[in-house]
Amino acid sequence: MTAVTALDLPEFDYLAPDLTGAVYHERLAEVAAQGWLARAPLGFVVLERAAGEFFLRSRHTAFPGREIAQFFGVGGGRLAGHIDANILNLSGDVHRRLRKLVGPAFTPHAADRWRPTMREFLARIGADIGPSTSCEFVAAVAKPYASLMISTVLGASEDDAPRLHEWSNWIQKQFDVKALSTELPRIEQALDEAYAYVEALLARHRSEPADDLVGALLAAEDEGTGLSHDECVNLVLNVLAGGVDTTQSQLAHGIRLFAEHPDQWALLRDRPDLVDQAVSEILRLEPITPFTARICVAPIEYRDVTFPENTILAICAERANREAPEGNDFDITAERDTRVLTFGAGAHYCLGANLARAELAEALSYLSTRMPELTLDGTPEATGVEGIYGMHSLPIRWSQ
């Protein structure tokens, strides 16, 4: 066995300031051509699907939220407490119990119940665009759609959707190592405001019960399942934080891909039955979670390499998802393995995966008929890849 620290490995800097768009894909392809593992600023990057699944599913790895935050000086305060309570950072019996309680709200059947609401919001957004044949897609469609949906799922007022979006955007920066070092006070402020909002939301649901996610969690708390009030608050906050920026970003990247491949957009318009396959292709080719972090909680041996305890690994979904033949092509008709790593794998597989897929499918179904002959109307501007990989702006146009 050889210690991973003793290996002669290529370097990959996922904090490089120009790492976005085509440059990001090109550099990953170059380093992956040299092997399945590379050195990175905080540890190592895993660049292969089989290895990625191994570390994501291993019982000897965990999400290193606490360790990364401490590295950037987050030793106390609201963010430290939130990280400790986040379901991503929990394991064992506690994690299994919480997943079991919240899981029924995120089954495929549960996601499908929201499809009429998704269609209603999309029609409303389309009406707001009016007769225009161009827009900046992120601001006009992706942002309001995602925030309106999460407000509905939580049983919040539609008027609160902009606030929920802002809080989600800032709270999600807990996974952005650049933001942790430069924007910590704003992240803390968002958490303070969001926690106060969730407490008020729970109080309102107690006096006015509703058939939504918050209502289900309150029922679980009242039924003596062991769900404490603090756990209930943190689960709601996790859904709020994780359900807006992610969907917004994935939809924006999907529309960008279609605008760059007009033949595929025309095909989807003619073949609406391909919508679920189109969603899978978007998730595969452009994951908005390019790197999923894990820390070894015990020494791990894999492929004759020893990974010591406390080794931090970044599992690269982008490379793992593109391993298939013609893996760099965007083709919604291709028969592919749909077990992409965009939502992770193992015990911490994304709870919101079914809701996200439903939201994307409904959006593509509506937009493919609403926006024929889709194309770019300027240069898209993507964010960095150190956290959620999104789009700052996406100017598009279409025909009448």
Salt bridges, closest charged atoms under 4 A:
ASP18 OD2 - ARG27 NH2 2.51
GLU48 OE1 - ARG303 NH2 2.33
GLU53 OE2 - ARG49 NE 3.93
GLU53 OE2 - ARG339 NH1 2.97
ASP84 OD1 - ARG66 NE 2.64
ASP93 OD1 - ARG96 NH2 2.45
ASP112 OD1 - ARG115 NE 2.80
GLU120 OE2 - ARG124 NH2 3.30
GLU158 OE1 - ARG124 NH1 2.69
ASP160 OD1 - ARG163 NH2 2.95
GLU166 OE2 - ARG186 NH2 2.73
ASP192 OD1 - ARG78 NE 2.99
GLU199 OE1 - HIS229 NE2 2.86
ASP211 OD2 - ARG113 NH2 3.56
ASP212 OD2 - HIS205 NE2 2.91
GLU221 OE1 - ARG206 NH2 3.13
ASP222 OD1 - ARG206 NH1 3.37
GLU231 OE2 - ARG97 NH2 2.73
GLU260 OE1 - ARG256 NH1 3.02
ASP273 OD2 - ARG271 NH2 2.88
GLU281 OE1 - ARG284 NE 2.98
GLU281 OE1 - ARG336 NE 2.85
GLU286 OE1 - HIS25 NE2 2.98
GLU286 OE2 - ARG256 NH2 2.55
GLU318 OE2 - HIS25 ND1 2.66
GLU318 OE1 - ARG319 NE 2.56
GLU318 OE2 - ARG322 NE 3.46
ASP337 OD2 - ARG49 NH2 3.08
ASP337 OD2 - ARG339 NH2 3.22
GLU362 OE2 - ARG115 NH1 2.83
GLU362 OE1 - ARG119 NE 2.85
ASP377 OD1 - ARG397 NE 3.34
GLU386 OE1 - LYS178 NZ 3.91
